[in-house]
Amino acid sequence: MIKKILIRIAAIFFSILILLLLQKLLMPKYMTSIHEGSMIEEYYKDTKNHDVIFIGDCEVFSNISPVTLWEKYGITSYIRGSAQQLLWHSYYLLKDTLAYEKPKVVVFNVLAMKYNEPQKEAYNRLTLDGMKLSKTKIDAINASMMEDEAFITYLFPILRYHSRWNEVTGEDFKYLFHKDKISHNGFLMRVDVKPVNVIPKGKKLADYRFGENSYDYLNRITKLCKENDIKLILIKSPSVYPYWYEEWDQQMVQYAKENDLTYINFLNFVDDIGIDYSQDTYDGGLHLNLQGAEKFTDYFGKILSDTFALPNHSQDLELKRIWDEKVQFYYTMEADQEKELKEFGYLKSYGAQAQTIEDTE
């Protein structure tokens, strides 16, 4: 009798193990395409106690370089960014971050205020799949799901990705148990150049007011920061597209005034920053490339250092040891990308960047 029970227990355990292995195999690895899918989970492997945490969409993870902040100002930082990160994503990622550390400053990029409702499962996955399981993640899933999504597929992703079995490649096996580091404290590096040819004009909108849901989660972010004695800075990154309306800008100016916050629209300081849109963007103005990101970070870093009195840790030997490794990785990747660009004329590893989760079905 006991032997039969032990055999059944072993069989159940083995079945669970097989399912977990299959799940790891079938989940997208985000190593040779859609690199954004790896960034959220990378945070958990990094050292904590950062001075600044950035939250938001591609206008932070493409436009701000934590290595530049360290080299220029001795400021430690991390970007918890993801593709089309919406207000509820940002709120729960911030809440998740505060379970591990308490920064002095949180910076939130306000472009996402334009979205009042969940937009696309693909972007939910790029943010939520990488989060560690917790009550915060469960709340984030419930806040983010589209109507046709099932909660259970976020807890057990194999139910979502099972159809990838006939698309499994050597990459899936190679990165089954270990994934390469993609970002630099959440910064996604691109050295290639695609200039801005036309600065778009905004189309007329029927209503310029941001939605109640967006304001609700911005209020939650504000409250969470105040409860934890964290300075919250709202910014609009200096990307020319999507278009940022004056009516939107005024709402952020008013919100910052009412809530005693700092709001900076860096589109107003492009010349002071020194951004050259013919050289400093890799996709025609949606995102800055490495050169543009370093310029912007240098400019913003001075504000963080002078106005918000963040300490310079460059003489801290332990932090210097940690960041020396990050700096070396940063410049090695820059050299590798420059070599790849010279050899192929484009960054081969970013060739499938437009792929979405629908392509895995």
Phi, psi and omega in degrees: 000312180296321180298319179296320179296316180296322178296319179295318179298316180297320180296318179296314180299316180295320179296318178297317180299317179297317180296319179295320178294319177297320179299313179298322181293318188276339179292140178304142184265337177057036181262318182251000173201161181046056183301336180303335183289348181263346193288321183298317183286337180297332182304320187294339181269353185270160172294155183252203181061051177275147176292320186231135171243127175261135174232146179145195188267205182299340180286355168252314187286344174260339192252351185233131182249106177301329178295321177295319177301320179291311184295322184275324190229359180067023180266132177265137185207163176213144179254114173263068183254161177202161183297132184042054177287118183267174189303318181290324173303311183298317181299311183287329174293322176295316178299318177298317180298321182291347173285345182248334183196165176231101180289166175280328184224140170242132179246126180239129177273126195272001181306326183294349178301338182290344182255118182262345183226159174305145188251317189198137180300322182306316181285328172302315183296318182297335177266311193277326183299329182277349179287143174290146181295128179195173176299324179298317178296318179299317177296322179295320178298312181298326181282339191256338190298142169284165183299327184267008178268155179246129182305319185300333183287342175277327177283324179233082186302341179301332178290338179267323188256008184301332183285356178281358188304326181271005178245003182298133180237181177300330179299321182296324177283320181301320184253028181295319184246347181212135179242143177292154176285130184257318188254170177246088187053041177093356178270128180260109188281137170219126180259351184287165185233128167223109189290162172282119178267324180222130173272112188292151172260144182287140174285150179294134180254150177289328182212123182266358183285136174290153186283161180298322181295318178297314178296323179302313182284331173294321175299321179294319177298315179299313181296317181299319179293317181294321179296333182255013178055046180248133175286127178256126177244127175263134180225155164244115182295155183277053172259140187275347180215139001298154184295138179250111186283147176301323179296324176292316182301317181296326177295323179288323175300314181294318180297316180298320179295316181292333184249012177056049180242164172265129173235128180233120173265101185286353172297336180280353186234022183302317180293319178296322179292327181093019181288131177246107186290355174271349184229339194254019176224149181256359184214035175078018172114355177287321182223153173277150170273186185302315181300315179292320180297321180292323177296311181297317182296320178300315180296313181292324180300323178296321177295315180298320181287313186278309186282323184254007171051041176286139185289154175264114185263013188298341179264000176282111188297321181291315177295323179298321178297315180296314185282337174300321177294319179295319180297317180297316178299320181299309183285334174294316178295320178301315180295319179297317179293321178298320179295316180297319180295319180292322184284318186253342183087356176201167179276103186301324184289350178249016186295332183252029187297337183277355180298145176234177185297334179298332181290346180272354183278000000 
